[in-house]
Amino acid sequence: MDALEENVTEIVSRITKVPASVIDPDQDLRVAYNVDSLQGLQIVAAIEKAFDVRVDDDQIDFYTTVRTIADTVRRLRR
């Protein structure tokens, strides 16, 4: 896991109250950690703030794993 994925994991951990040490970057957040739609929006808002990016609202359902979120942040920062 690289530094960006670790930062995303910390954000997910803070919002979901799941310890960062158990979050797998490839696990579906909704299935593995019971992330609901409100938490999903909170995660996206925190990602936008932390990394100064803008995530398209119509794409939120595609950001299901830490790795996918990190890849999206990388793409948006280019």
C-alpha positions in Angstrom: 0.0 0.0 0.0 1.4 3.4 -1.0 1.2 6.7 0.9 -1.9 7.9 -0.9 -3.7 4.6 -0.2 -2.7 4.9 3.5 -4.1 8.4 3.6 -7.4 7.2 2.0 -7.5 4.3 4.5 -7.1 6.7 7.4 -10.0 8.8 6.1 -12.2 5.7 5.7 -11.2 4.5 9.1 -12.1 7.8 10.8 -15.5 7.9 9.2 -16.4 4.2 9.5 -14.8 3.6 12.9 -13.1 0.5 11.4 -9.5 0.3 12.5 -7.2 1.2 9.6 -5.1 -1.9 10.2 -8.0 -4.2 9.1 -9.1 -2.2 6.1 -8.1 -4.1 2.9 -7.5 -1.7 0.0 -9.3 -4.1 -2.4 -12.3 -4.9 -0.3 -15.7 -3.4 -1.3 -16.3 -0.8 1.5 -20.1 -1.4 1.4 -19.9 -5.1 1.7 -16.8 -5.6 4.0 -17.3 -2.6 6.3 -21.0 -1.8 6.0 -20.4 1.6 4.5 -23.8 3.2 3.8 -24.7 6.0 1.4 -24.3 8.7 4.0 -20.8 7.4 5.0 -20.0 7.2 1.3 -20.8 10.8 0.8 -18.8 11.7 4.0 -15.8 9.8 2.6 -16.0 11.6 -0.7 -16.3 15.0 0.9 -13.3 14.2 3.1 -11.3 13.0 0.1 -12.2 16.2 -1.8 -11.0 18.3 1.1 -7.9 16.4 1.9 -6.6 16.1 -1.6 -8.1 19.3 -3.1 -10.0 17.4 -5.9 -13.6 17.4 -7.1 -15.3 14.1 -7.5 -18.2 13.9 -9.9 -21.4 13.1 -8.0 -22.6 10.7 -10.7 -19.5 8.6 -10.2 -19.6 8.1 -6.5 -21.1 4.6 -6.7 -17.9 3.5 -8.6 -15.6 4.4 -5.7 -16.1 1.1 -3.8 -12.6 0.3 -2.6 -9.7 2.3 -1.1 -7.6 1.4 -4.1 -10.2 2.7 -6.5 -10.5 6.0 -4.5 -6.8 6.4 -4.5 -6.5 5.8 -8.2 -9.2 8.3 -8.8 -7.4 10.9 -6.7 -4.2 10.2 -8.7 -6.1 10.7 -12.0 -7.8 13.9 -10.8 -4.5 15.4 -9.6 -2.9 15.2 -13.0 
